[in-house]
């Protein structure tokens, strides 16, 4: 989810900055370096509580106490909003697609 959010934001920003390019053109210019940067940004967004929740089933003795962090619908909504701003018929995203 973090990667998807970063990816959509990057693509949207590039579309905003380049007036004459289509979504397909911007996507075709997306390089491996862009991917690495997007993954890095996405990893930086991950909260410690999310990491704890992922590791708890495997190593419960190593995981700190987890507080309730059930705000997953906000990032999903942000991703859908960014995708809708891309406004390309080939690129329609719903809440179900993100989840």
C-alpha positions in Angstrom: 0.0 0.0 0.0 2.8 2.4 0.8 4.5 1.7 -2.5 1.3 2.2 -4.4 0.7 5.5 -2.7 4.3 6.7 -3.5 4.1 5.4 -7.1 0.7 7.2 -7.8 2.0 10.4 -6.2 5.2 10.3 -8.3 3.3 9.6 -11.6 0.8 12.4 -10.7 3.6 14.9 -10.0 5.3 14.1 -13.3 2.0 14.6 -15.2 1.5 17.9 -13.5 5.1 19.0 -14.3 5.0 17.9 -18.0 2.1 19.5 -19.8 2.2 17.6 -23.1 2.8 14.0 -21.8 0.2 11.4 -21.4 -0.1 8.9 -18.6 1.3 6.2 -20.8 4.3 8.3 -21.8 5.1 9.2 -18.2 4.7 5.5 -17.2 7.1 4.4 -20.0 9.8 6.8 -18.7 9.6 5.3 -15.2 13.0 3.8 -14.7 14.5 1.2 -12.4 16.1 4.1 -10.5 12.7 5.7 -10.1 11.4 2.3 -8.8 14.2 2.1 -6.2 13.5 5.7 -5.1 9.8 4.9 -4.8 10.5 1.8 -2.7 12.8 3.7 -0.5 10.2 6.4 0.1 7.5 3.8 0.7 9.7 2.0 3.3 10.3 5.2 5.1 6.6 5.6 5.6 6.1 2.3 7.4 5.3 2.8 11.0 7.0 0.7 13.7 3.6 -0.5 14.8 3.0 -1.9 11.3 6.3 -3.8 11.3 5.5 -5.1 14.8 2.1 -6.4 13.6 3.8 -8.2 10.7 6.4 -9.8 12.8 4.3 -10.8 15.8 3.0 -14.1 14.3 6.5 -15.2 13.6 8.5 -13.9 16.5 6.1 -12.8 19.3 8.8 -12.7 21.9 10.8 -10.1 19.8 7.9 -7.7 19.1 7.1 -4.8 21.3 3.6 -4.2 22.6 1.4 -3.2 19.7 -1.1 -0.4 20.0 -4.2 -0.3 17.9 -3.4 1.3 14.6 -6.5 0.6 12.5 -6.3 3.6 10.2 -5.8 1.6 7.1 -8.8 3.2 5.3 -7.0 6.6 5.1 -4.1 5.5 3.0 -6.5 3.5 0.7 -8.6 6.7 0.2 -5.5 8.7 -0.5 -4.4 6.2 -3.2 -7.8 6.2 -4.8 -8.0 10.0 -4.8 -4.5 10.3 -6.5 -5.5 7.7 -9.0 -8.7 9.5 -9.8 -6.8 12.7 -10.4 -4.7 10.9 -13.0 -8.0 10.8 -14.9 -7.2 8.4 -17.6 -9.8 6.0 -18.9 -7.2 3.2 -19.0 -6.4 3.8 -15.3 -9.5 3.5 -13.1 -8.9 2.5 -9.5 -11.4 1.7 -6.8 -11.1 1.0 -3.1 -11.4 -2.7 -3.8 -8.5 -2.6 -6.2 -6.2 -1.2 -3.5 -7.3 -3.5 -0.7 
